[in-house]
């Protein structure tokens, strides 16, 4: 019999429940909807670029040989708007999770 068997107790950790499958579906919808909304917003911004002073369309990115000469600008604006929307949703989720679901303090927390 080993010397320290009385000190080796196995502590059963409570299992963390899996998220509801509905949340995975909502995430999948966001992954499909946000790029579409970003493309629509990019098209609106490009169409109204003359009236909005802070929208810049660089002349080097206009491709006159393509059927849509502003394709690079649409892709760039769509990517930027998508990143901003994903960041806002992630930040909102983080803040709501920290407010509504605080981490339980352990014995070593101050």
N, C-alpha and C positions, 0 to 999 in steps of 0.2 A: 504494500500500500504506500503510495507516495506521501511525502511529508506535508504538502500543501493542498491536499484534496478538499479540505473543508473551506478553503478560500476561493475555490473555482466554481462560483455559482453562475449559472447561465441565466442571463436576464432576457426575458422575452420582450422584444420591442413590438409596440403596436404597429400593425400594418397600415400603410398609408393608402387610403382608398383611391382608386383610379378615377380620373375625371369622367364626367358623364359623356357618353358618345355624342350628345348634341353639341358639345363645345368643339369637337373635332370637325363637325359639319359646318359650324359657324366659321371656324378658321379657314376651311376650304373655300367657303363662299367669299370670305374676305380676299383670299388669294386670287380669286377669279374676278371679283368686282372692282377691286382697287385699280388694277391696270386699265380696265375699261373706262372707269371714271377719270383716270389720269389722262388717257388719250382724248377723251371728250374735252377736258379742261385745257389740254395743250392746244387742241384745235380752236377753241374759243379764244385763247390768249393770242395765238398766231393771227387769227382773223381780225382781232381788235388791237393789233400791235401799234397802229398809228395813234389810237386814242389813249393808250396806256404808255406813259413816258418811261417806266422802268423796265419794259420788255425790250430786249435787244435781240435783233436778228442779225448775226454776223454774216457779212457778204461772202466770206470765204466758205461758209457751210452751205450755200445755195448751189445746187447742182443743176445747171440748165439743161443737161442732156437727158435727164430722167423725165418721166411723165409727171411726177410730183417733185418739183425742184426743192421743196421744203421738207423732204423726208427725214433728213438728218436732224433738222431742228425739231421736228415732231417727236422723233425718238428721244432726243436729249431732254426736251421738256417733259415728256411722258415719264422718263426715268427719274427725273428730279422730283416731280410731283408725287410719283409712287413712293419714293423714299421718304418724303415728308409725311405722307399719309400713314405709311407703315410706322414711322417713328412716333407720330401722334397717338396712334392706336396702342403701340407698345407702352408708351409713357402713361397713358390713361389706365391701361390694364395694371401696370406696376403700382401706380398710386392707389387705385381702388383695392388691389390685393393687399397692400400694406395697411390700409385703413380698415378694411372689413375682415381681414383674416390675419391678425397679428401672430407672430411666431411666439410659441409658448416658451417662457424662460426656464432654463435648466438650473441645476443646483450651483453651477459655477458662474452664472450671470450675475452682474452687479445690479 
